[in-house]
Amino acid sequence: MLTIWGRLNSHNVKKVAWLAVELGLEFERIDTGGQFGMDAAYLAKNPNALIPTIEDGKVTLWESNAILRYLAAQYGGERWWPADAGARAMGDRWMDWQFGYADAQRDAFLHNVRKPAAERRPELIAASVAACTRHLAVIERYLTETPWLSGVEFGIGDIPMGVYANTWFALPIERPPFPAIQAWFQRICTRPGFAEQVAIPLS
Ligand SMILES: N[C@@H](CCC(=O)N[C@@H](CS)C(=O)NCC(=O)O)C(=O)O
């Protein structure tokens, strides 16, 4: 059985747990990181001292997007891991693109959710929202022409940004209107596993 190590309030753990549900995989998730800490046995699996890590038979793997690619290739077949490299790359690029978006959204998240009220800095939230808006304008244009970031069907290319979009729409901030992103996110919300693995209260 697949084991996922990591607390579920982590964006990167959410990605993996969501895909496991999409693929119909049985899995056990073990709370690790944050307030749960990491013991020596975990650090032996992941020397970066970060979550998530998975164990799947003989495979021990870290880096959330590498894990998504591994699970799609191993269990998803052509539907989730197209043999055509060009078709696959269309969705794949959004997984790397997400890391730039994550940097942009970090302060809006930390200063609204994680930091104690006395340490919250509205000017950092404003700069972060402005940076997110610049990034999201790129996705908005793309989604006016194609229903999913992965192409004509939902795929792993939608998962990283699906997780970050969930945070974007849950933050107590003013958001500029992005109708194509909103329509995409409404479709995302109906995906298997999204409600229980991703759309949990921010913490
Ligand atoms: N690039 C890595 C980043 C992993 C990462 O930064 N994980 C954060 C949580 S989202 C973490 O481990 N933080 C320390 C902790 O939770 O103790 C990935 O995508 O897996």
The ligand as a MOL file (V3000), in Angstrom:
LIG
                    3D

  0  0  0     0  0            999 V3000
M  V30 BEGIN CTAB
M  V30 COUNTS 20 19 0 0 0
M  V30 BEGIN ATOM
M  V30 1 N 9.8120 21.3560 -3.4280 0
M  V30 2 C 9.3280 20.5890 -2.3090 0
M  V30 3 C 8.9430 21.5660 -1.2150 0
M  V30 4 C 8.5010 20.8260 0.0430 0
M  V30 5 C 8.1750 21.8090 1.1560 0
M  V30 6 O 8.5860 22.9960 1.1630 0
M  V30 7 N 7.4300 21.3210 2.1450 0
M  V30 8 C 7.0770 22.1530 3.2890 0
M  V30 9 C 5.5670 22.0490 3.5440 0
M  V30 10 S 4.6020 22.5690 2.1580 0
M  V30 11 C 7.7770 21.6000 4.5220 0
M  V30 12 O 8.2230 20.4650 4.5260 0
M  V30 13 N 7.8930 22.3970 5.5840 0
M  V30 14 C 8.5160 21.9660 6.8070 0
M  V30 15 C 7.5720 21.2300 7.7030 0
M  V30 16 O 6.4000 21.0200 7.3700 0
M  V30 17 O 8.0130 20.8540 8.8100 0
M  V30 18 C 8.1190 19.7400 -2.7550 0
M  V30 19 O 7.4270 20.1830 -3.6900 0
M  V30 20 O 7.8820 18.6530 -2.2070 0
M  V30 END ATOM
M  V30 BEGIN BOND
M  V30 1 1 1 2
M  V30 2 1 2 3
M  V30 3 1 2 18
M  V30 4 1 3 4
M  V30 5 1 4 5
M  V30 6 2 5 6
M  V30 7 1 5 7
M  V30 8 1 7 8
M  V30 9 1 8 9
M  V30 10 1 8 11
M  V30 11 1 9 10
M  V30 12 2 11 12
M  V30 13 1 11 13
M  V30 14 1 13 14
M  V30 15 1 14 15
M  V30 16 2 15 16
M  V30 17 1 15 17
M  V30 18 2 18 19
M  V30 19 1 18 20
M  V30 END BOND
M  V30 END CTAB
M  END
